Amino acid sequence: MKRILRRNTLILIFAIAFICGVGYFSFELIVNAESWVDQPYNAHVSGSGGLEQAGVIFDRNGYILAETSDGVRVYNENPSVRLGLLHTVGDNSLNISTAVQSKYRSQLSGYNLIWGLNMPQSMRMSHDITLTVDAATCAAAYDVLASYGKKGACVVYNYQTGEVLCSVSTPGYDPADPPHIDETNESEYDGVYLDNVLSSTYTPGSVFKIVTSAAAIENIYDLDSRTWNCTGEKEIGGNTVTCTETHGEIDYKTAMSRSCNIAFAEMAVEMGRDVMNQTAKKLGINDTYEVDDVKTAKGHFDVSKADENQLGWSGIGQYDDYVNPMQMAILCGAIANGGTAVNPTYIKDGSGDLLRLIGFKKPKEHNLMNSTTASQLDEVMRYTVSDYYSSQRPGLFEGLSVCAKTGTAEVGEDKKPNAWMVGYSQDQDAPLAFACVVENAGFGFEYACPVADAAMKAAANCLRNGG
């Protein structure tokens, strides 16, 4: 009798487990069916690549970025638009996992859990998707960035609404004529499937002085009256910290505009490891952000075990500091917004997935700093452009009041520095934050600045003309 009871108990347990398993699987299938279909390994579910009957992808102004004609996926006629938006739109290969055609393939193809791909057209919701990007701005940024023949990224977004107007990553290829990549040419196309805006991190160099500045504003009480003496190098912690120039006696605002390494290294050492770690954490350097279901690469800053010399270098964005381009644009957007950043989005309201369509998805906000810190950063970053950058490059950001910081990040291994420029505009009719990086290039002002200039002017023109 006991054996029968034991056997029945086991059967009951297995039956309950089976029913629970089937229930869980059914729930997951219903709730996450589209995510399952969107996986590259399930491309067969909605056809070859899943794009034979996919809807149209538009830019913010209604220009067609991709559409299906007679069962063939066709991309924008402008080569710079196709190449510039490759990593945002995607191609038929689905190898760019973060692209819209990979992430939202089920919506584009009209896939339905009940009907599959066989729902009558009269019953289907629109499976077109409108993006927030501006084709002209992306083309303008791409043309400058690609002219260097380097890996890089450029992003511009509206820091009030979160809408991304420009997202360009290099290297790339023409989605209308994709290359065949194998072991014979894979080095030529190294990193071609990676969206550097979202998925890469870089040594920041002097753009990290924005973070060190935020720490100094909140922790060095006499910052505005303090001066530092820069002779081009200084021994800190038993080793030398170098500067690109000899600045002499220099105050905080001038140290920021002239990007004095000595001043910022000494600030970092004075404030100490805990303050630098806490500030970097508060400003989101070690965080990842979710942009339309895609998580950005996570930056890195940790000086807990750094010696005094390494701590000094960390304050100027060297040591083992890493940041992501989108992350830096978000940080600049927070400064412009008085301390609060609006999370970026590529998908136009009312387009794409059902939750967005019915208004459940709203831009997230991130409180990164208090308004006083933001205001003082705003002042010094505007001074950096008006006092120095504009005099060095006439016509820079013409028609815009831009606050910015360049960076030239040494990466070693006989490579040239990563060139950076990040910032934002103060203009209410063009509330734009940006980040540009060019790998293995040289000075930020020489390489990243022209990309940022072209992208910001085009983006502002788009907004000011109702785009």
N, C-alpha and C positions, 0 to 999 in steps of 0.2 A: 504493500500500500504506500509506504514512504517513497519507494522508488518511483511509482506512478505519479505521486504528487510532485516529486522533484522534477520528473520529466515534463509534466504539464506546466510547472512553473517556468521551466526553461523555454518551453514552446511559447508561453505567453509573453515572456520577456523579448524573445526574438520577434514575435509578431508585432509587439508594440514598437520595437526598434525599427522594424521594416516600415510600419505605417508612418512613424515619425520621419524616417528617411525619405519616403516617397512624398510626404507632405512638405518637407523642407525643400526637396528638389523642385517640386511643383511651384512653391512660392518663389524660389530663386529664378526659375524659368520665366514666370510671369513678370516679376519685378525687374529682372535684369536681362530679359530676352534680347534687347537691342545691344547691350554691351557684349553679350555672347556672340551675336551675329557680327559685330564690328571687329572681332578678333581676326587678324590676318589668316590664321589657320582655318577659319570658317568662310573664306571668300567664296567657296563653292555654293554656299547656302543661297546667295543672291547673285549667282552667275559668275562668269570668269572675271575675277577682280571685283565683282559686285557693282560694276559701274555701267553696265550696258543700258540700263533704264534709269540711271541716276538723274536726279533733278539738277537744276542750274545753281551754280554758286555765283552770287553777285558781290561786287564791292559795295561800299556805302552809298555810292551815287548811281547804282543800277547798272554799272558796266559788267558785262559777263566775263567771269574769270575762268569758268569751266562749264561745259554743257555736253549733252549726248546728242549726236546727230546720226541717225541711221545705225544705231548700235555702237557708234564709235565715240569715245570721249575726246572732245575738242577743247583746246585751251586758248586763252586770249591771243589775239593776233599780234600784239606788241611783244617782241622778244624780251625786252627789259621787264615788262610786267610778268611774263611767264616765269622768267628766271628769278626775279625778285620775290615772287610769292610762292615759289616752289615749296618751301618748307611750311608755309601756312595753308596752302590749298592742297598740296600733295600731287601724286601722279597715279598712273594705273598700277604701279608695282605694289603699292601699299607698304613699301619698305620704310617710309617716313612715318613712324607710328604716331607722332604727335600731330600730324596734319589733319585738316578737316575731313578729307576723303577717307582717312583711316578711322578717326574717332567718331565720325557721324555717318558712316556708310549706311547703316540701317535706315536712318531718316532720309538720306539722299536716294536710296533705292526704293523707298516706300514699303519696306518690310513690315509685316504685321504678324503678331504671334499666332493669330487664328488663321488668317488667309495666306500667310507667307508673302509671296510676291504676286499672288493671284487675286488680290482685292480688286473689284471693278473700279475703273478710273473715276466713275461718278461718285464713289463712296470714299475716295482717298482724300486726306488732307494734303495740302501742298507739301511736296518734298523738296522744294527749293530752299536754299539757305542764303541769307544775306549776311555778309561779314561787315565788321566796322572799319576794315582797312580801306585806305584810299589808294587805288591803283597807281595814280600819278605820283603820289608821294613815295610809294615803294619803289617805283621805277627810278625816280630821281636819286634815292639813297643807294639803290643797287648799282647804278651806273658809276657812281664815285667809288663805292666800296670795291666793286669787282675790278676796277681799273688798276688796283694795286696787285692783283693776283694773289691775295692773301686770304687766310681764314679770318672770319670776323662776324660781327653782328651789329645791327642797328635797330632800336625800338623807340617809337614815339607814341605816347598815349595821352589822352585827355584826363588830367588828374582830377577833374570834377565829376565826370561821368564814368570813367574807367574804360572808355572805348579806345582800343588800339588802332591808330591810324597807319602805322608803319611797323612792319616786322620783317626784317631782311636778314638772311644768314648766308654766308659763303664758306666753302665752295658749294656750287650747285650744278645743275644741268638743265637742259631744256626738256620739260615734261612732254612736249610735242615730238621730241626725238631723243628718247632716253638712251643712254649708252649701255652696252653690254659689259658688265663688270665681272672680271674673273681674275685668276691669280696673275695673269700677265700684265694687267693694268690697274690692279687694286690700289697700288701706292699713289697713282695719279688721282684717284677718287677717294682718298682717305678722308673720312669724316663727312662724306657728301650726304649721308642720310640723317645727319644730326642737326637739329635746329639749335644753333648756338645761342639764340635769344633765350630759349627756355631751358636747355639741357646741358649747357656748358658752364664751367667756372674758370675764373682767371685770377692770376695775381693782380691786385688792383693798382698798386703803385699809389701815386699821389691823390687819386680820387678818394682814397681812404682817409685823407686828411679831413674830409667832411665829418667822419665819425670821431676822429680825435678832437676836432673843433667842438663838436657837441659835448664831449666829455669835459673839455677845457672851459666852455661857457658855464657849465654847471658846477665845476669844481675848483677853478682857479679864480679867486675873488677879484684879483687886480689884473685880469687878463687884458683889458683895454689900455692900461697904463704900463704894462710890462714890456720890456725889450729884451732881445737876445742878440748875442754877438756871433755872427757867422763869418768865419775865415775860410770857408770852403771845406773844412773838415774839423772834427772834434773827437777826442778820445772819450768814449762813454763805456763804462764797464770793462775797461782794459783793452778795448778794440776801437777802431776808428769808424765813425759814421761820416759819410761824405755828402757833400752837396754839389749840385751842378754849377753853382756860381759862388762867388764871394760877395755876400750881401752886406757885410759890415753890421753896424747897429741897426736892428730891425724890429718894428712893432708887430703886433698880431695881424692886423689887416694886411700889412705889406707882406708879412711872412706867408699869408694865404695866397695873395695875388701873385707873388713871385715864387711860390711853392718852395719855401726854404726847408730843407730836410733837417737842418740842425735845430731850428726852433721847435719843430713838431716832434722830433726825437726827444728833446729835453722835456717837452710837455708830457709825453707819455711816461717817461721815467719818473717825473715829479708826481704824477697822479697815481702811478703804481698799477700792478697787475689787476687787482680786484676792480678798480674803477674802469679800466679799459675793457675788461671782460664783461662787466655789468652793462656798460654803455653799448658795446657791440651786440650783446644779447637783446637789450631793449630796442635797438634800432633794427632788429630782425636779421642781422648778418648770418646767424646760425640757423635761420628758419628756411622753410620751403613755402612757396605760395602756390595755391591752386588756381590756375587760369583755364577756365572752361574744361574742367575735368583732367587737365594736364598739370602735374606737379612740376614746379621749377626745380632745377638743381639747387642743392643746399649749399650756401656759403659756409665759410669756416673762419673762426677767430678764437684762439685759446692761447693765452700767454701764461697760464698757471705755472708752467715749468720753465718759462723763458728766463734767461739770465738778464742782467741789466742792459747789455748791448743789444740782445735780441728784442727786448722790450722797446728800446729806442727805435729799432728798425720797424717793429710792428706798427708804431705810430705813424709811419710814413708809407704803410701799405706793402711792406716787404715781408720779412720773416716767413711764416707759413700762412699768411692771409690769403683767402680766396673769396671771390664774390661772383654772382651771376648777373648778367646784363639786365634782365627784367627786374631783378631784385634792386639794382641800383636806380632804375627808373622809378620804382615804387618809393624808394627812400627819398628821391628828389621830389616826387609828387607830394609826399608827406610834408616836406619843408614848405612847399608852395601852399599847402592847405592848412597851415597853422599847426601841423603836428600829426594830422590824421591822413592816412593814405587810403584811397579808394582802390579796391582790387581790380586789375585789368581784365578785360573781356574782349574776345574776337568776334563773338556772335551778336549780331544786332538784335535788339529787343523784338520779340514776336517772331523770331526765326529759329529754326532748329528744333531742339527737343521740347517735349510737351510741357515739362515743368517751367521752362523759360516762356513758352507760349502763353501759359495761363497766369504768368506773373509771380510764380513762387520763387524764382531765382532772382535775387537782387544782388547788386554789387556789395561785396563784403567791405568792411572798413577795418583799418588797423591803426590803432593809436600808438605811434612810435616815439613821440616826444611831446613836451609841453609847448604851449604857444610862445612862451618867452624864448626858449631855445630856438624854435623855428624862426622867430622873427630876427634873432641875431645872426643865424646862419644865412637867412635871406639877405640881410644887409651885407655881410662879408662876401657872399657869392656874387651879388650884384656888383660890388666894388671890384671884384676880381675881373669881371668882364669889362666894365666901363673904364677902369683905371689902367688895365694892362692889355687884355686880349684885343680889344677894339683898336687900340693904337698900333698893334702889331699886324693886324689884318683888316684894313679898311673895308667897310661893307659887310663885316661879319654880323650875321643875324639882323640884317637891315630890316627895319620896320617892326622889330620885336625888342622887348625889354627882357633880356635873358640873364639868368643867374647860372653860373657854371663853374666847373673845375676840370682841368685836364689831368692826365696821369701818364707817366712813362714808367712802366713796370718791368724791372729787370727780372729775367727768368732763368738766366744761366744757360749751360749746355751749348755755348757758342751761338745762341740765338739772339736776334735783335729784341729789344723790349716790346712788350704789348703796349700799343698806343690807345689811350682812353680819353673820352670826354663825356661828362654827365652833367645834367642840369635841367632847367625848366624856364618857361617864360612867365612873367608877371602879368601879361596882358589878359584881361577878362574875356576878350573875344577870341583868344587863342590860348586857352589854359593847357599848355602842353609840357609834359616831362619827357626826358629822353636819356638814352644811354647808348654810346657807340664804343666798340672796341675793335682794333685791328691787330691780329696776332703777328708776332715776329716782324714788326714794321719799323719802329723808331719812336720819335717824339710824338706825344699825344697831340700837341698843337699842330704838328705838321701833317699827321695822317688821320686821326679821328675827327679833328675839328672840321675839315671840309665835308665829311660825311654828315656830321651833325648839322652843319650849316645848310646843306642842300635839303636834308629831311625836314628840318624845322621850318624853313621858308615855304616848302611845298605844302606841309601840313597846315600851317597858318593860312595859306592861300585857300586851301580846301575849306576850312571852317569859315573863313571870312566871306566866302562865296556861297555859303549855304550848304556845303557838303557835309 
